[in-house]
């Protein structure tokens, strides 16, 4: 099975062909946005909330995330924007992205002497990268070059029966063909982590799965919150769920049945092919940011039912991560009026019209089509963009 992707110097394949303008810290967001706005087209800014007030472990994670975004195969070139006094230095970010051998330009106000000079340099670099990237043509790549990642939302019994297991079926087929699949939401494996641990490729992987789930639950207890009393959330309960374990069993269905090759920290890139679990919260924009930094060219968001399906885009992360398309699927026959917002309707499983493998095959084919350039519904309807939300594990200074 093949998809049509943009060739990158490191041998990877892009599903999209963006020039990314990446601020080192949130102080550079406006300048990054200004550079991208001046050029337009495939030049996009990636503003975020990373700041000097983060503690060192979180600063290191932010830096890794920004390097990962620039190295994502969907990015043809990157411009790193800094002020000069950034608590998260711009230079190492530019150097890290340059290791992928794609064009990188470093622009700081301090080095250029003024905001206006930095803007002018950034615009020149963006125009040149946009012109160069426009000459690239899609080529055929084996599906083993594809990294797909998935998250669920608006969970109800419908998502447990339909879209999540169908995504899991597609994920298993992708892994069988040599590709890579990433899933996350640590708080939504609690109560079912022992089942995932049975699928670990090694004892170490199995141990790590349980470890990250225990670590997440302990963080909550340390803050005075017991997740076993706060989950499911009201929307899940309204949809028919009763326990945390029930929600977790439904959530892990999107991971299929494949052997789990490893456990990643948030925004970490997989060291090889296969299926990976990534530590992270259940916050949609944070997870998608971690997936994109981890190298995912295409992602999915799988809905159960109810009010979340009525949003033109997806819950919380309005506009999403600009460099990565998101395939949207939903499960509930009662929400058919919202079909125009989605790429895949999986409720045919509940209706008895299709099997899980049949819907999974449709998802796999749609994934390949989107990776080959077909715009997903999220890309066609999205105008508003939010800044990217970093995942913090420590306090702010």
N, C-alpha and C positions, 0 to 999 in steps of 0.2 A: 504494500500500500504506500502511496506517495502523496506529498503535498507540494505545492509550488511556493517556494520561499526565496527571499533575498539572500544571496550569498554574503557571508561576512569573512573577514580576513582570518579569523580563528577557526574557520570551518563550520560554524554554526549557521542556522538558517532563520531569517527573520520573517515573521508573519506580517509585519508592518515595517515601514521604512521612515522612521521619525528621526529628526535631529532634536536632541534633548538639551534644554538649558536648565542646569541644575545648580541651585544655590547651595553653598556649603552650610549656611545657617539661615534661619528665618529672616534675619536682617537683610538678606540679599534677595528675598522673594520679589519685591517690587521691581528691582533691576532686571531680574531674570524674566519676569513677565513682560517688562517693557521691551527687552530684546526680542522675545518671541513675537510680540504683537507688531513690532516694526517690520518683521519679515513675513510672518503668516505662513500659509501653506502647511508643509509637514514639520514646521519648527514649533515645538511645544515647550512651555515652561513646566517645571515640576516643583512648585512651591511646597514647603512642608513646615512643620512646627518644631524642628530640631533647633536647640538653642544653647547658648553658653551656660545656662543655668542647670543643665543636666550634669549628673555626676559622671565620672570617667567611664565606668562600664557602659552606661547608656550612650555616651558620646562615641565610644568605640563602635557600638552597635549601629548608631546613626551613620557613621562614616562607612561601615561595611555595607549598609543599605544603599547609600548613594553610589558607591562603587558598583554594587550589583545592578542598580538601575541603568547606569551608563553601559555596563557590559551586557545587558539584556539583548538578545539577538534582534529584537524589534527596533533597536536604536542603531542608526547608521553612523552617527557622530555625536559628540557631546561637547558642550561649552559649560565649564565650571565657573560659577560666579562667586566671588568672595569680596569681603570688605577690606580685610588686611589684619584685623584684630580678632578674627573669628575664633571662638572657643573650639570649634571643629574645623581644623585647618583645611583650606581648599587644595593646597599642593598635593598632599597624599591621595586625595580623592581623584584628582586628575591623573596622577601617576598610576593609580590602581586601574583606572579605566584604560589607560594607554597600553596596559599589558595585553589587552584584547586586540591590539594593533589597529583599532579603528581611529579615525581622526579625533583629536581632543584639543581644545583650546582653553587655557586658563586666563581668566579676566578678573582682576581685583582693582578696586578703586585706589588702593594704596600704590600699587605698581604703576597704574596709568596716570596718577596724579590728580584726577578729578572724576566725579560721577559722569560728566559728559564724555570724557575721554574713554572711560570704561564702557559706556553705552555704545559709542562709535565702534570700538574694537569688537565688542560682542556682536553687533549687527553685521559688521564686515565678515566675521568668522561664520556667522549663521547663514548669511547669503551664500558664501562659498560652499559650505557643507550641503546646503539645500540644493545648489546647482549640481554638485558632484553626485549626490545621492539620487538625483532625478535620472541619471544615466543608468542606474542599476536596473537589471531585468530579472524577473522571477525565473528560477530554475527548478527542476524536479529534484526533490530530496526524499529519501526514504523516511517513512514515518518514525523511524528510530531517532531522528533529529528533533522530534517534537517533545516539548515538556508541557503537560497539561496539569492544571491545578483546579481544585474545586472546594466550594463552601456551600453550606445550606443555610436557609433563613426561613422565618415564618413557619417553623416546624409544626406539623400536625400529623395525625395518623396517615393522612394522604401522602405526605412526603416519604413516610416509612414504607408505604406500599408501592409507590410509583417512582418518582423522579430519582430519589437517592439510590435505590438498588439498580436502576437503569444506568445512572452515571457510574456506579460501581462496576457494572458489566462492561461498559465502554473502557473504563480504566484498566480492567483486567486484560482486555484485548490489546490495548495500547502497550502495556508492559510485556505481554507475550510477544509482540512484534518488535521489541527492543527499545521502546520509548520510555518516557519518564512520567510518573504521576505523583503529585504532591497533595496531601490533605492536611488540615490543621484543626484548630479550635480545641485547645487542651481542656478547657472547662467542659466540653461536650464529649469527652471520652471517659470522664470520671464515672465510675460505676460499671464501665465496660472495658476498662483498660486491660483487664486480665485476658479478655478475648483477643484483643489486638496483640498482646504479648505472645500468645500462642503462635502467631504468624511471623514472629521475628526470625530473620535469616540466621542469627546467631544468638547465643545466650546474652551477649552484651547488648544487642539491639532490644531484646525482650526486657532486659533490666532497665534500659533507658526509657522505654515506653512507660513502664510503671513509675519510674523516677520522676519524669516530667509531670505526670498526672498528680503524683503525691506533692511535688513542689508547688504546683499551682494551687492545690487545695490548702496547703499550709500557708501560702501567702494570704489567702482569703481569711483563714482562721486568725492569722497574726493581726489582721486589720479588724477583727471582731465580727467577721461575717462567716456564717456557715453556709456554703453553697447548697448543701442538702436541704436547707430550709428556704432558699431563695430561688431555686429552679424547680420546675419549669417557670418561665416568666408568664405574666398574665395572658399574653397573646397565645402562648402554647396551650395554656389551660383552657382558654376560650375555644381553641380548636379541637380539644378533646384529649390532651395529654394529662397524665396524673403524677408522674414521678420523674426524678432526674435520670434514673436508670433507663426508663422508657425513652426519654429524649436522647440519651447517649446511644442506645441501641439503634435508633433511627439514624442518628448522625453518622455513625461509623459504617452504615450500609453503603455510603458513597465511596468507600475505600475498596469495595469488592471483596475478593477472597485471596488476592495475591500475597506472596511472601513480602514482608516489609524489609527493605534493604537497609534502612537506617533511620535515625532520628536527627532532625536538624534543629538548630536554634533558629529563632525568628530571623528571616531574611538571608539565611545561609544557603549557599548554592549546593545542590547535591553533588557528591564526589563521583558519581557514576550514574548508570542507567538503573531503572527499576522503580519501585514504589517507596515513597518516603513520607514520614510524618513530620510536620513542622510545628514546633512549639509556638503558641500564640493565643491571644484572647479570642473571644467570639465576635469582636468588633469588626464589622465588614471592611471598612477602609483600611484598617491595620492589617488584616489578613491579606487583602489583595496587594497591598504594598509589599508585604513579606514575600508573597508569591512572585511578584514581578522582579523584585531584587534577587530572588532565587533562580531566575532565568526562565520563568514560564512565559511562553509566547501567547498562549490562549488559556483563559480561565472560564469557570462556570459558576453560576449562582443558582441554586435549586430551591424552589419555593414549595411550601405545603399549600396553604390556602389563606383566605381572609384578606384583611385590609392591606397587608404589604403588597399583594398582587395588583392593587389599584394604582400604585405609583408608576409613572411613565418610565422611570429608571429603576434602580434597585434600592432597597432600604439603606438608609444612612449615607452610603457612599455615592451621592448624586454626582454623576459625571465620571466616577470611577478613576482609575489610574490611566492617564491619557495614552500611555504607550501600549496598553494591552487590551485587546477585545475580550468581552465577557459574554459567553453564551448563557442565555437565561432559559430555564425550564420550569414548568409548574405542573402540579399534580391533580388539582381539584376540579372535577366536572362542573361544580357550581360556579366556578370563576371563569367560564369560557368567554364571558364578555370582555375579558382583559387580554384575549389572545394576541391582539395586535402589539402588545408590549413584549412578547416572548418569542423565542426562536423554536422551542420544542414544547409540545403538549404531551405529557406522559400519562394523563388521566385515562387514556385508553386501556391501560393495564387494569385500573379499577373497574372500568366499564366491561371488561372481559373481551375487548376487541383486539388487543395485542398482548403478547407476552413480554416479560422483562427483556429477554434477548432481542426481540424485535425492536422495541423502543431503544434499547442500548445501541443497536446497530444504526438506527437513525441518528442518535447522538454522536456516534463515532464519525459518521459521514458528514454531519453538520460541522463537527470540530475540524475535520480536514478541509471542508469548504471555506470555513472562516480563516483557517491558517493559510489558505491559498489566496485570500484577498476578498472573499465575500464579506460585506459589512454585516455585522450583527445588529440586532434591534437597538442595543445600547448605543452603538456608534451612530445610528441613524437618528436617534431621538435626543441625544445629549447635547446641551448647549452650556448649561451652568457647570462650572468646575469648582471644586473645593480644594483647599490645600491638603496635602497628604498627611496622614496622622501616624506619627511614629509610635512604636510600642516601647513603653518604658517599664523597667522593673524596679527602679529606685526613686527616691524623692527628688524634687527640684530644689536647687539651692536658693 
